[in-house]
Each structure stands twice: as structure tokens, then as C-alpha cells.
Amino acid sequence: MKKAEAEAKFVEEIKPIGIEKYAIVAEGRHEYWEFYLKNGTRRYWKDLSQENADKLGIANDNK
């Protein structure tokens, strides 16, 4: 599975749950995302695309 496919699947999994808050840590050329979901879980992603940030309705201010 390619990264774009895995990222699309990730977004479709967390979108229905809902994002309570999120954090982005930029380190070098990478961005590490931490999502706090409304069901009390946390999920992580590296280098979320602007397209998928838009799908989640969140701002990717680092791009």
C-alpha cells in the first residue's frame, strides 16, 4: 500500500470519530501530527497532506 492510500484510509477512519484537538511538531523536513479524538484515543501521522488536512477540516499552518 502506498503512503497516499494509507493516509486516505487513516483519514476515513478518524473523520467519523471526530477530532477534539491536534498538535503538529515540525522536525527537520517532517511534521509529526498527534490527534486527540472525541472517543478518548490518540492517533499519530507523519507528514499529513494539505488535501487530507482539508478533508478533516483542520488547518495545516506549517505548509
C-alpha distances in whole Angstrom, upper triangle without the diagonal:
4,7,8,6,6,10,11,10,12,15,16,16,19,20,22,24,25,25,28,28,26,26,25,25,25,25,25,23,21,21,20,21,22,22,25,25,28,27,28,25,23,19,18,16,16,16,16,17,20,19,17,20,22,21,21,25,25,26,24,28,26,25
4,5,5,6,9,10,11,12,14,16,17,19,20,23,24,25,24,28,27,24,24,23,23,23,23,23,20,18,18,18,19,21,22,25,25,28,28,28,25,23,19,17,14,14,14,14,14,17,16,15,18,20,19,20,23,23,24,22,25,23,22
4,5,5,6,8,10,10,12,14,15,16,18,21,22,22,21,25,24,21,21,19,20,19,19,19,17,14,15,15,15,17,18,22,22,25,25,26,22,20,16,14,11,10,10,10,10,14,14,12,15,17,17,17,20,20,21,18,21,20,18
4,6,5,6,9,10,11,12,14,16,16,19,21,21,20,24,23,20,21,19,20,20,21,21,18,16,16,16,16,18,18,22,22,25,25,26,23,21,17,15,12,12,11,9,9,12,11,10,13,15,14,15,18,18,19,17,20,19,17
4,5,5,6,9,10,11,12,15,15,18,20,20,21,24,24,22,23,21,23,23,24,24,21,19,18,18,18,19,19,22,21,24,24,25,22,21,17,16,13,14,14,12,12,15,13,11,15,16,14,16,19,20,21,20,23,22,21
4,5,5,6,9,10,11,12,14,17,18,19,19,22,22,19,20,19,21,21,22,23,20,17,17,16,15,16,16,19,19,22,22,22,19,17,14,13,10,11,12,11,12,15,14,11,14,17,15,15,19,19,20,19,22,22,20
4,5,5,6,9,10,11,12,15,16,16,16,19,19,16,17,16,18,18,20,21,18,15,14,13,12,14,14,17,17,20,20,21,18,16,12,11,8,9,9,7,8,11,10,8,11,13,11,12,15,15,17,15,19,18,17
4,5,5,6,9,10,10,13,15,15,16,20,19,18,19,19,21,21,23,24,21,18,17,17,15,16,15,18,17,20,20,22,19,18,14,14,11,13,13,10,10,12,10,7,11,12,10,11,14,15,17,16,20,20,19
4,5,5,6,9,10,12,14,15,16,19,20,18,20,20,22,23,25,26,23,20,19,18,16,16,15,18,16,18,18,20,17,16,13,13,12,14,15,12,13,15,13,10,13,15,12,12,16,17,19,19,23,23,22
4,5,5,6,9,11,12,13,13,16,16,15,17,17,19,20,22,23,21,18,16,14,12,13,11,14,13,16,16,17,14,13,9,10,9,11,13,10,12,14,13,10,12,14,12,11,14,15,17,17,20,20,20
4,5,5,6,9,10,10,11,15,15,14,16,16,19,20,22,24,22,19,16,15,12,13,11,13,12,14,15,17,15,13,11,11,10,13,13,10,11,12,11,7,9,10,8,7,11,12,14,14,18,19,18
4,6,5,7,9,11,12,16,17,16,19,20,22,24,26,28,25,22,20,19,16,16,14,15,13,15,15,17,16,15,13,14,13,16,16,13,14,15,13,10,12,13,9,9,13,14,17,18,22,22,22
4,6,7,8,10,11,15,16,16,18,19,22,24,26,28,26,23,20,18,15,15,12,13,11,13,12,15,12,12,10,12,13,16,17,14,16,17,16,12,14,15,12,11,14,16,19,19,23,23,23
4,6,5,6,8,11,12,12,15,16,19,22,24,26,25,21,18,16,13,12,9,10,8,10,10,12,10,10,8,11,11,15,16,13,15,16,15,11,12,13,11,9,12,13,16,17,20,21,21
4,5,5,7,11,13,13,16,17,21,23,25,28,26,23,20,18,15,14,11,12,9,10,12,14,13,13,12,14,14,17,17,14,15,15,14,10,11,11,8,6,9,11,15,16,19,21,21
4,6,9,12,14,16,19,21,24,26,29,31,30,26,23,21,18,17,13,13,10,10,10,14,13,14,14,16,17,20,21,18,19,19,17,14,14,15,11,10,12,14,18,20,23,25,25
4,7,9,12,14,17,19,23,25,28,30,29,26,22,20,17,15,11,10,7,6,7,10,10,11,11,14,16,20,21,18,20,20,19,15,15,16,14,11,13,14,18,20,23,24,25
4,6,9,11,15,17,21,23,26,29,28,24,21,19,15,13,10,9,6,5,8,10,11,11,12,14,15,19,20,16,18,18,17,14,13,14,12,9,10,11,15,17,20,22,22
4,6,7,11,14,17,20,23,26,25,21,18,16,12,10,7,6,4,6,9,10,10,9,10,12,13,17,17,15,17,16,17,13,12,13,12,8,9,9,12,14,17,19,20
4,7,11,14,17,20,23,27,26,23,19,17,13,11,8,6,5,5,9,9,10,10,12,14,16,19,20,17,19,19,20,17,14,16,15,11,12,11,14,16,18,20,21
4,7,11,14,17,20,23,23,20,16,14,11,9,6,5,7,9,12,11,11,10,11,12,14,16,17,15,18,17,18,16,13,15,15,12,11,9,11,13,15,16,19
4,7,10,13,16,20,19,16,12,10,7,5,4,6,8,11,14,13,12,9,10,10,11,13,14,12,15,15,17,14,11,14,15,11,12,9,10,11,12,13,16
4,7,10,13,16,16,14,10,8,6,5,7,9,12,15,17,15,14,11,11,10,11,12,12,12,15,15,17,15,12,15,17,14,14,11,11,10,11,11,14
4,6,10,13,13,10,6,6,5,6,9,12,15,18,20,18,17,13,12,10,10,9,10,10,13,13,16,14,12,15,17,14,15,11,10,9,9,8,11
4,6,10,11,8,6,5,7,8,12,14,18,21,23,21,19,15,14,11,11,10,10,12,15,15,19,17,15,18,20,18,18,15,14,11,11,9,12
4,6,7,6,4,6,9,12,15,18,21,24,26,24,22,18,17,13,12,10,9,12,14,15,18,18,15,19,21,19,20,16,14,11,11,8,11
4,6,5,6,8,11,14,17,20,23,27,28,26,24,20,18,15,13,11,11,14,16,18,21,20,19,22,24,22,23,20,18,15,15,11,13
4,6,8,10,14,17,20,23,26,30,31,30,27,23,21,18,16,12,11,15,16,18,21,21,20,23,25,24,25,22,20,16,16,12,13
4,7,10,13,17,20,23,26,29,31,29,27,23,21,17,14,11,9,12,13,15,18,18,18,21,23,22,23,20,18,15,15,11,11
4,7,10,13,16,20,22,26,27,26,23,19,17,13,11,7,6,9,11,14,17,16,15,19,20,19,21,18,16,13,14,10,11
4,6,10,13,16,19,22,24,23,20,16,14,11,8,6,5,8,10,12,15,14,12,16,18,16,18,15,13,10,11,8,10
4,7,10,13,16,20,21,19,17,13,11,7,6,5,6,8,12,14,16,14,13,17,18,16,18,15,14,12,13,11,13
4,6,10,12,16,18,16,14,10,8,6,5,6,7,7,11,13,15,12,11,14,15,13,14,12,12,10,12,11,13
4,7,10,13,14,13,10,7,6,5,7,9,11,11,14,15,17,14,13,16,16,13,15,12,13,13,15,14,16
4,6,10,11,10,8,5,5,6,8,11,13,11,15,15,17,13,12,15,14,11,13,11,13,13,15,16,18
4,7,8,7,6,5,7,9,12,15,17,15,18,19,20,16,15,17,17,13,14,13,15,16,18,19,21
4,5,6,5,6,8,11,13,17,18,16,19,19,20,16,15,17,15,12,14,13,16,17,20,21,23
4,5,7,9,11,14,17,20,22,19,22,22,22,19,17,18,17,13,15,15,18,20,22,24,25
4,6,9,11,15,18,21,23,21,24,24,24,20,20,21,19,16,18,18,21,23,25,27,28
4,7,10,14,17,20,23,21,24,25,25,22,20,22,21,17,19,18,21,22,25,26,28
4,7,10,14,17,20,18,22,23,23,20,19,21,20,16,19,18,21,21,24,24,26
4,7,10,14,17,15,19,20,21,18,17,19,18,15,17,16,18,18,21,21,23
4,7,11,13,12,16,18,18,15,14,17,16,14,16,15,17,17,19,19,21
4,7,10,10,14,16,17,14,13,17,16,14,17,15,16,15,17,17,18
4,7,7,10,13,14,11,11,15,15,13,16,14,15,13,16,15,15
4,6,9,12,14,12,12,16,16,15,17,15,15,13,15,13,13
4,6,9,12,10,10,14,15,14,16,14,13,10,13,10,10
4,7,8,7,7,10,11,11,13,11,11,9,12,11,10
4,5,5,6,9,10,11,12,11,11,9,12,11,9
4,5,5,6,9,10,10,9,8,7,10,10,8
4,6,5,6,9,10,10,11,10,13,14,11
4,5,5,6,8,9,10,10,13,14,13
4,5,5,6,5,7,6,10,11,11
4,5,5,6,7,8,11,13,12
4,5,8,10,11,15,17,15
4,6,9,10,14,16,16
4,7,10,12,15,15
4,7,9,12,12
4,6,9,9
4,6,6
4,6
4
